[in-house]
Amino acid sequence: MTEIQNSNSELVTQHYLGNTVENRPMYYLQISQPLDKTKKIIWMDCGIHAREWIAPAFCQWFVKEILQNYKSDPNISRFLQNLDLYILPVLNIDGYIYSWEKDRLWRKNRSPYMNGTCYGTDLNRNFNSSWGSIGVSYNCSSIIFCGSGPESEPETKAVAQLIEKKKSDILCYLTIHSYGQYILIPYGSTTEPASNSEELVGDKNFGLHKIIAKSTGTDDHAFLILNLQMYVAEKAAAALMQKYGTSYEVGSTSLILYSNSGSSRDWAHMIGIPFSYTFELRDKGTHGFVLPPDQIQPTCEETMLAVTTIIDYVDHKYFPGGAVMLSSKTKNILKSDS
Ligand SMILES: [Zn+2]
């Protein structure tokens, strides 16, 4: 990360976040065009689960692609006018190293519990979003142990503190996992739809009827409600598929995968970040966490298309004229979507 910063000093800065349980420093990279204006933020973290090795690989690929192409790619140039990218390539550093050195399938962090007789909290059950309520264990030897309380783990706390501080500027929270080929939207802790300002009232004349999450009213051809996070995820999955034909399922975590509480994705949306997604990268179980090396690059390439689709959408929604800021509460998405 320091090398990346030093060789791209016009665009990249490295920032300290906190220390892990085993006292390793955590840093994120900020990719930011030095412009004399206030910009919004896209956050992406990888490797909250140690064994999901394709995730940190994607964060690195993402940074490389942005740095290589931001001058020549008109989409990247456009969104870097308005958005700063914050990338945390390995959230769970201790666990990641443990998965390289001791146990390839280790998932959690490395915090000791019960006088050092058992180790590890599932950091993606440790956020302060319906913490401890569903899809967790209170037993430290479980792979879904949720910790002793919300943000009991220093890694969780480091990320949560930064995001809390910046939340009014963060438009999109992305967290990269494997495996299963899903783009997941909130919530995991309830099957109720995530419905803040991001629901849209429209009608069939706008041509959005194919991706309607649900409809309401007496005449559902004329009056529809669309979950915007879902709509954008569908666009991202379609873009991803164009590269190698890889098929992703899109939906709310609790409806299409399983219920869980204390996830970073739920938490980010609950504190007001309008777009919040979990990516579950390749594959669908043939190799699982041990994705073969020859799939690393194609997975990164296709995922790049999905992620940039989301960033492009967010950019155009909040900066429709290229620079003019719209209120995040706007319901008038039809205009910017046309
Ligand atoms: Zn995971």
Boltz pocket constraint, residues with backbone or C-beta under 6 A from the ligand:
constraints:
  - pocket:
      binder: B
      contacts: [[A, 49], [A, 52], [A, 176], [A, 177], [A, 178]]
      max_distance: 6.0
